[in-house]
Amino acid sequence: MRRFICAFIFSLVTCVASAQQKKPVIAFASDTQQPMWVEKILLRSNHNEKATEMIFKDVDKEHPSGFFILGDVVSLGYKNRTWTAVDTYIKQCAKDSIPVYATLGNHEVMFNTKKGTSNFKLRFPMYNPAGYMEIIDSVAVVLVNSNFSKMTTAEILAQDNWYTGMIEKLDKDAAIKFIIVGCHHSPYTNSKIVKPSMGVRQNFVPAFFNSKKCVLFLSGHSHNFERFNMQGKCLLVIGGGGGLHQPLYTKEITHDLAATYKPAFHYLLIRRFQDSLQIISRQLKPDFSGFGNGMAFSVK
């Protein structure tokens, strides 16, 4: 009898663990753009376009329920030829039933905002300039546009109103367990190349901090992996999608909890597990032989 009970318990635990492993996964990446020649004057290239291709292939292999790109999908959004490779990757994801979402980065609106935004919306028709939201397994992903210099005062105000209203609405929705906020520009970074965005700090971060369900703020722009803890909440920079790796200040502006974890190329996999989100950074091995799990932790 005891043997039977032990076998039953083992079987039950195994089933529960298996069910958790099968729970929907959400993937996030940022800065998958091709390096521009002017960037190579300051920064060293490292088979960057190959790295982007391998990230998309690894995402396809992991088969998440949604793949979110936090801007700078390509180097120059207004030029049709810069979309050629990404179009192939997105088409493969669609073929394999992986929806791909994105928000605008600065490279999409560089030099020709109207044409760049138009090309972007052709690939991501769900995009809304006032912000938009997707729900996967009771996790709400809120994407907003942080290109404030390219927006009118009215557009910024409209997005701010939508954003704060959406966060309040999701906080009250019993079906939503967690909220992830994503935009391109990082509110905090130690990059020597790009500065922290004061606009993001002022327009998006306060509602994130005040929300009871917002647990993760994701951004890119800084081509690094950086992890910050502010007011007990997690903010990650995940700009390792293929852009040229950027140097960081050795004397930190903001304390980085991932100071010893600096993969050149990476993306995130996130899974809801009961009362927490489990986060894994998938890193491309230095010899380009494949991907492995890097930093892993949970937030709640």
Disulfide bonds with the S-S distance in Angstrom:
none
